[in-house]
């Protein structure tokens, strides 16, 4: 008997957080994101919208975030 592996639930969402930007002589030298901000009014970017509530709880549970990505 073959077992199927369920596909992982995945959702990408965005929300506004405070960002401090330092500019020296016209160049951005540092960007600091205040990550203790609770998730508020998340917006789905990609993935399963039914998973949004659970994903927000996971993002807001105090776990350390794996990395920050700046730019595209």
Secondary structure, 3 states (H helix, E strand, C coil): CCCCCCCCCCEEEECCCCEEEEEECCEEEEEEECCCCCCCCCEEEEECHHHHHHHHHHHCCCCCCCCCCCCC
